[in-house]
């Protein structure tokens, strides 16, 4: 999610990065719209209850967080290459990480919960913490960076979980499924491990983007297909890599296949990351085959990721409040309200969610294009933080 730039020498490489980032940000908005306009009382990936359409509506958005973090690592390397100074890069990562954590706690939590009754620690918090840790990790030799990142990604599923998050909260913040802290009320949706490993992996392969396009694409294709092959083989064996093994479903073979695909996001399992990062690596190659116009469209969002992230959440939250007030006589935040308290005439509707999503993406194109142009010419200090 970091707003990092590199020299014009890497403009073609940044075009592919910005295009992929923009594409997944568009997809990400679908999940956020669904949370506010078509929320269900059961998990959208619950193969015992969800429809195929609902499952894939949620499942495809799994690409977003790992690709964000992975591309952030690559962009940080490009920033370092531009600056040529590890110390300045470390300071930048520390200040940017603190800034992102503050925004998560003070602004994003307010937008998503429509108040301050609950603090959320989600993807921006994870990126902020990862940046602060990366401020130290970038001093390691490149080989150790790569080895440590893979160790975190491959090995974290072998770690024991904290038995009592109320007494071992700090340890749970490192690696644990989503949990609540009661006082003050905090929902920890993202822990730090293995997200820092994903960002470090992106940084470690940053030199690939300094070579020739042919070499870079070969490396991305090999690593991408290898990661997807790892996912298929290890998932089929069903013995490691994800805490939720797949199983034969009574609803039929199609839902058994969905169970096979349904890997754990929080914390992201080895198989989750193999699937998503493998796909992201391939996208960084295949996006170059799109027309220049399509790439420009996607990169319009990808060039201003943090601006887009904040604005799209604010618009969704406000629009949903207005919609529920008009439709049900009271503003209600469906995703943070007990289903027993939902309006009796509310029904989830994916058609409504998709309609709002398409409208949102279309409307936000213009402020994103304006801000991207403003950012490229402005020397204001605050621009680098938004």
C-alpha positions as CSV (number, residue, x, y, z in Angstrom):
1,X,0.0,0.0,0.0
2,X,3.0,2.2,0.2
3,X,3.1,5.2,-2.1
4,X,6.6,4.7,-3.5
5,X,8.2,5.8,-6.7
6,X,11.2,5.0,-8.8
7,X,13.1,6.7,-11.5
8,X,11.9,7.0,-15.1
9,X,14.4,4.3,-16.0
10,X,12.1,1.8,-14.5
11,X,8.9,3.3,-15.9
12,X,8.0,0.1,-17.9
13,X,8.5,-2.0,-14.8
14,X,6.5,0.3,-12.7
15,X,3.7,0.3,-15.3
16,X,3.3,-3.4,-14.7
17,X,3.5,-3.0,-10.9
18,X,1.0,-0.2,-10.9
19,X,-1.3,-2.1,-13.3
20,X,-1.4,-5.2,-11.2
21,X,-1.8,-3.1,-8.0
22,X,-4.6,-1.2,-9.6
23,X,-6.3,-4.4,-10.8
24,X,-6.3,-6.0,-7.4
25,X,-7.5,-2.7,-5.8
26,X,-10.5,-2.8,-8.0
27,X,-11.2,-6.4,-7.0
28,X,-10.6,-5.5,-3.3
29,X,-13.4,-2.9,-3.5
30,X,-15.9,-5.7,-4.4
31,X,-15.3,-7.4,-1.0
32,X,-15.6,-4.2,0.9
33,X,-18.8,-3.3,-0.9
34,X,-20.2,-6.8,-0.1
35,X,-19.4,-6.3,3.6
36,X,-21.6,-3.2,3.7
37,X,-24.3,-4.0,1.1
38,X,-24.7,-7.7,1.0
39,X,-23.3,-9.1,4.2
40,X,-24.3,-12.7,5.3
41,X,-24.7,-14.2,8.7
42,X,-22.3,-17.0,7.7
43,X,-18.8,-16.8,6.2
44,X,-18.9,-16.3,2.4
45,X,-16.4,-19.1,2.0
46,X,-18.3,-21.6,4.2
47,X,-18.8,-24.4,1.6
48,X,-21.6,-25.9,3.6
49,X,-23.8,-22.9,3.2
50,X,-22.4,-20.4,0.6
51,X,-23.4,-20.5,-3.1
52,X,-20.8,-20.9,-5.7
53,X,-21.2,-17.3,-6.8
54,X,-20.8,-16.0,-3.2
55,X,-17.8,-18.2,-2.6
56,X,-15.9,-17.0,-5.6
57,X,-17.0,-13.4,-5.0
58,X,-15.1,-13.6,-1.7
59,X,-12.4,-16.0,-2.8
60,X,-11.1,-13.9,-5.7
61,X,-10.5,-11.0,-3.3
62,X,-8.0,-13.2,-1.4
63,X,-5.5,-12.0,-4.0
64,X,-5.6,-8.5,-2.6
65,X,-3.8,-8.4,0.7
66,X,-0.8,-10.6,-0.2
67,X,-0.3,-8.9,-3.5
68,X,-0.4,-5.5,-1.8
69,X,2.3,-6.5,0.7
70,X,4.4,-8.3,-1.9
71,X,4.3,-5.3,-4.3
72,X,5.1,-3.0,-1.4
73,X,8.3,-5.0,-0.8
74,X,9.3,-4.6,-4.5
75,X,8.5,-0.9,-4.5
76,X,10.6,-0.4,-1.4
77,X,13.6,-2.0,-3.2
78,X,13.0,0.4,-6.1
79,X,12.9,3.3,-3.6
80,X,16.2,2.2,-2.2
81,X,17.7,1.9,-5.6
82,X,16.6,5.4,-6.4
83,X,17.9,6.8,-3.0
84,X,21.1,4.7,-3.0
85,X,21.2,5.0,0.8
86,X,20.1,2.2,3.2
87,X,20.0,4.6,6.2
88,X,17.6,6.9,4.5
89,X,15.5,4.0,3.4
90,X,15.4,2.6,6.9
91,X,14.3,6.0,8.3
92,X,11.6,6.2,5.6
93,X,10.3,2.8,6.5
94,X,10.1,3.6,10.2
95,X,8.2,6.8,9.7
96,X,6.0,5.4,7.0
97,X,5.2,2.4,9.2
98,X,4.3,4.5,12.2
99,X,2.1,6.7,10.0
100,X,0.2,3.7,8.5
101,X,-0.4,2.3,12.0
102,X,-1.8,5.6,13.2
103,X,-4.1,5.9,10.2
104,X,-5.4,2.4,10.8
105,X,-6.2,3.1,14.4
106,X,-7.5,6.7,14.2
107,X,-9.1,6.9,10.7
108,X,-9.7,3.5,9.1
109,X,-11.2,2.0,12.2
110,X,-13.6,4.9,12.5
111,X,-14.6,4.6,8.8
112,X,-15.3,0.9,8.9
113,X,-17.0,0.7,12.3
114,X,-18.8,4.1,11.8
115,X,-17.5,5.1,15.3
116,X,-14.8,4.5,17.8
117,X,-16.5,1.6,19.7
118,X,-13.9,-0.8,18.2
119,X,-10.4,-0.5,17.0
120,X,-9.4,-2.6,14.0
121,X,-5.9,-3.9,13.3
122,X,-6.1,-5.1,9.7
123,X,-4.0,-4.9,6.5
124,X,-2.7,-1.4,6.9
125,X,-1.6,-2.2,10.4
126,X,0.2,-5.3,9.1
127,X,1.9,-3.3,6.4
128,X,3.0,-0.6,8.9
129,X,4.5,-3.2,11.3
130,X,6.2,-5.0,8.4
131,X,7.7,-1.8,7.2
132,X,9.1,-1.0,10.6
133,X,10.7,-4.5,10.8
134,X,11.9,-4.2,7.3
135,X,13.8,-1.1,8.3
136,X,16.2,-3.5,10.1
137,X,15.9,-6.5,7.8
138,X,17.1,-4.5,4.7
139,X,20.6,-4.4,6.2
140,X,20.9,-8.2,5.9
141,X,22.7,-9.7,2.9
142,X,20.3,-10.5,0.0
143,X,20.7,-14.2,0.5
144,X,19.7,-14.1,4.1
145,X,16.7,-11.9,3.3
146,X,15.4,-14.4,0.8
147,X,16.1,-17.3,3.2
148,X,14.4,-15.7,6.1
149,X,11.4,-14.6,4.1
150,X,10.9,-18.1,2.8
151,X,11.4,-19.6,6.3
152,X,8.6,-17.4,7.7
153,X,6.2,-18.2,4.8
154,X,6.9,-21.9,4.7
155,X,7.5,-22.6,8.4
156,X,5.0,-20.5,10.3
157,X,2.2,-23.1,10.0
158,X,4.4,-25.3,12.3
159,X,4.3,-22.7,15.1
160,X,2.1,-23.4,18.1
161,X,-0.7,-21.0,18.7
162,X,-1.0,-18.9,21.8
163,X,-3.3,-20.6,24.2
164,X,-4.6,-17.5,26.0
165,X,-4.5,-14.3,24.0
166,X,-5.5,-12.3,27.1
167,X,-2.3,-13.1,28.9
168,X,0.0,-13.4,25.9
169,X,-1.3,-10.6,23.8
170,X,2.1,-9.4,22.5
171,X,3.0,-12.9,21.4
172,X,-0.4,-13.3,19.8
173,X,0.1,-10.1,17.8
174,X,3.0,-11.9,16.1
175,X,1.1,-15.0,14.9
176,X,-2.5,-15.9,15.6
177,X,-5.9,-16.2,14.0
178,X,-8.1,-13.1,14.4
179,X,-8.8,-12.4,18.1
180,X,-10.3,-9.8,20.4
181,X,-8.7,-7.7,23.0
182,X,-11.4,-6.7,25.5
183,X,-9.9,-3.6,27.2
184,X,-9.7,-1.5,25.2
185,X,-11.9,-3.2,22.6
186,X,-9.6,-4.2,19.7
187,X,-10.1,-6.7,16.9
188,X,-6.8,-8.0,15.7
189,X,-7.6,-9.3,12.2
190,X,-4.0,-9.4,10.9
191,X,-1.0,-10.5,12.9
192,X,2.6,-9.6,11.9
193,X,3.8,-13.1,10.8
194,X,4.0,-14.1,8.0
195,X,3.1,-10.7,6.5
196,X,6.6,-9.4,7.2
197,X,8.0,-12.4,5.3
198,X,5.8,-11.6,2.3
199,X,7.1,-8.0,2.2
200,X,10.7,-9.1,2.7
201,X,10.3,-11.6,-0.1
202,X,9.2,-8.7,-2.4
203,X,12.2,-6.7,-1.3
204,X,14.5,-9.6,-1.8
205,X,13.4,-10.2,-5.4
206,X,13.6,-6.5,-6.2
207,X,16.8,-6.9,-8.2
208,X,14.8,-8.9,-10.7
209,X,13.2,-5.6,-11.7
210,X,16.7,-4.1,-12.5
211,X,17.5,-6.7,-15.1
212,X,16.2,-7.1,-18.6
213,X,12.5,-7.7,-19.1
214,X,13.2,-11.1,-20.6
215,X,15.2,-12.3,-17.6
216,X,12.7,-10.8,-15.2
217,X,9.8,-12.4,-16.9
218,X,11.5,-15.8,-17.0
219,X,12.1,-15.6,-13.2
220,X,8.6,-14.5,-12.5
221,X,7.1,-17.3,-14.6
222,X,9.3,-20.0,-13.1
223,X,8.6,-18.8,-9.5
224,X,4.9,-18.3,-10.2
225,X,4.3,-21.7,-11.8
226,X,6.4,-23.3,-9.1
227,X,4.3,-21.7,-6.3
228,X,1.1,-22.9,-8.0
229,X,2.5,-26.4,-8.4
230,X,3.5,-26.4,-4.7
231,X,-0.1,-25.4,-3.8
232,X,-1.7,-28.2,-5.8
233,X,0.6,-31.0,-4.6
234,X,0.8,-30.0,-0.9
235,X,-2.9,-29.2,-0.8
236,X,-3.8,-32.6,-2.4
237,X,-1.6,-34.4,0.2
238,X,-3.6,-32.6,2.9
239,X,-1.0,-32.9,5.6
240,X,0.7,-29.5,6.0
241,X,0.5,-25.9,4.8
242,X,-3.0,-25.0,6.0
243,X,-4.9,-25.5,9.3
244,X,-8.1,-26.3,7.5
245,X,-7.8,-29.5,5.4
246,X,-10.0,-30.0,2.5
247,X,-12.7,-32.7,2.6
248,X,-15.3,-34.4,0.5
249,X,-18.6,-32.4,0.7
250,X,-22.1,-33.8,0.9
251,X,-23.2,-31.1,-1.5
252,X,-21.3,-32.7,-4.4
253,X,-18.0,-32.7,-6.2
254,X,-18.2,-29.0,-7.1
255,X,-18.2,-28.1,-3.4
256,X,-15.4,-30.6,-2.7
257,X,-13.4,-28.6,-5.2
258,X,-14.3,-25.4,-3.4
259,X,-13.2,-27.0,-0.2
260,X,-9.9,-27.7,-1.9
261,X,-9.5,-24.0,-2.8
262,X,-10.7,-22.7,0.5
263,X,-7.4,-22.0,2.3
264,X,-6.8,-19.9,5.4
265,X,-6.2,-16.2,5.1
266,X,-5.6,-15.2,8.7
267,X,-2.9,-15.7,9.3
268,X,-2.1,-16.5,5.7
269,X,-1.1,-20.1,5.4
270,X,1.7,-21.5,3.2
271,X,-0.9,-22.7,0.7
272,X,-2.8,-19.4,0.8
273,X,0.4,-17.6,-0.1
274,X,1.6,-20.1,-2.6
275,X,-1.7,-19.7,-4.5
276,X,-1.9,-15.9,-4.3
277,X,1.7,-15.0,-4.7
278,X,2.1,-17.5,-7.5
279,X,-0.8,-15.8,-9.3
280,X,0.6,-12.4,-8.6
281,X,4.0,-13.3,-10.1
282,X,2.2,-14.5,-13.3
283,X,0.1,-11.3,-13.4
284,X,3.3,-9.2,-13.3
285,X,4.2,-10.9,-16.6
286,X,0.8,-11.2,-18.3
287,X,-0.4,-7.7,-17.6
288,X,2.2,-6.5,-20.2
289,X,0.1,-8.3,-22.9
290,X,-2.9,-6.0,-22.2
291,X,-3.5,-3.0,-24.4
292,X,-1.9,0.3,-23.4
293,X,-5.3,1.7,-22.6
294,X,-6.3,-1.1,-20.3
295,X,-2.9,-0.8,-18.5
296,X,-3.4,2.9,-18.1
297,X,-6.8,2.4,-16.7
298,X,-5.6,-0.1,-14.0
299,X,-2.5,2.0,-13.2
300,X,-4.6,5.1,-12.6
301,X,-5.8,3.3,-9.4
302,X,-2.4,1.6,-8.7
303,X,-0.4,4.9,-8.8
304,X,-2.4,6.3,-5.8
305,X,-3.0,3.2,-3.7
306,X,-3.3,4.9,-0.3
307,X,-5.5,7.7,-1.6
308,X,-7.8,5.2,-3.3
309,X,-7.9,3.0,-0.2
310,X,-9.0,5.7,2.2
311,X,-11.4,7.4,-0.2
312,X,-13.1,4.2,-1.4
313,X,-13.7,3.0,2.2
314,X,-15.1,6.4,3.2
315,X,-17.5,6.4,0.2
316,X,-18.6,2.8,0.8
317,X,-19.3,3.4,4.5
318,X,-21.2,6.7,4.0
319,X,-23.2,5.3,1.1
320,X,-24.2,2.2,3.1
321,X,-25.3,4.3,6.0
322,X,-27.5,6.4,3.7
323,X,-28.8,3.3,2.0
324,X,-29.8,1.5,5.2
325,X,-31.3,4.7,6.6
326,X,-33.5,5.2,3.6
327,X,-34.3,1.5,3.1
328,X,-34.8,0.5,6.7
329,X,-35.4,3.7,8.7
330,X,-32.1,3.6,10.5
331,X,-28.5,3.6,9.6
332,X,-26.9,0.3,10.3
333,X,-23.5,-1.2,9.8
334,X,-24.4,-4.8,8.8
335,X,-20.9,-6.3,9.2
336,X,-20.5,-5.0,12.8
337,X,-24.1,-5.7,13.9
338,X,-25.5,-9.0,15.3
339,X,-27.6,-10.6,12.6
340,X,-30.4,-10.9,15.2
341,X,-30.5,-7.1,15.1
342,X,-30.6,-6.7,11.3
343,X,-33.8,-5.3,9.8
344,X,-36.3,-8.0,9.2
345,X,-36.7,-7.0,5.5
346,X,-33.0,-7.0,4.8
347,X,-31.7,-9.8,2.5
348,X,-28.2,-10.2,1.1
349,X,-28.1,-9.5,-2.6
350,X,-25.0,-9.9,-4.7
351,X,-26.6,-8.1,-7.6
352,X,-26.8,-5.1,-5.4
353,X,-23.2,-5.4,-4.3
354,X,-21.9,-5.8,-7.8
355,X,-23.9,-2.8,-9.0
356,X,-22.6,-0.6,-6.2
357,X,-19.1,-1.9,-6.9
358,X,-19.1,-1.0,-10.6
359,X,-20.5,2.4,-9.8
360,X,-17.9,3.0,-7.1
361,X,-15.0,2.0,-9.3
362,X,-16.2,4.2,-12.2
363,X,-16.8,7.3,-10.0
364,X,-13.4,7.0,-8.2
365,X,-11.5,6.8,-11.5
366,X,-11.7,10.6,-11.9
367,X,-10.4,11.7,-8.4
368,X,-7.7,9.0,-8.7
369,X,-6.6,10.4,-12.1
370,X,-6.6,14.0,-10.7
371,X,-4.6,13.1,-7.6
372,X,-2.1,11.0,-9.6
373,X,-1.4,14.1,-11.8
374,X,-1.2,16.4,-8.8
375,X,1.1,14.1,-7.0
376,X,3.5,13.8,-9.9
377,X,4.0,17.6,-10.0
378,X,3.6,18.6,-6.3
379,X,6.5,19.1,-4.0
380,X,4.4,19.4,-0.9
381,X,5.8,17.3,2.0
382,X,2.5,15.6,2.8
383,X,2.0,14.2,-0.7
384,X,4.4,11.3,0.1
385,X,2.1,10.2,2.9
386,X,-1.1,10.0,0.9
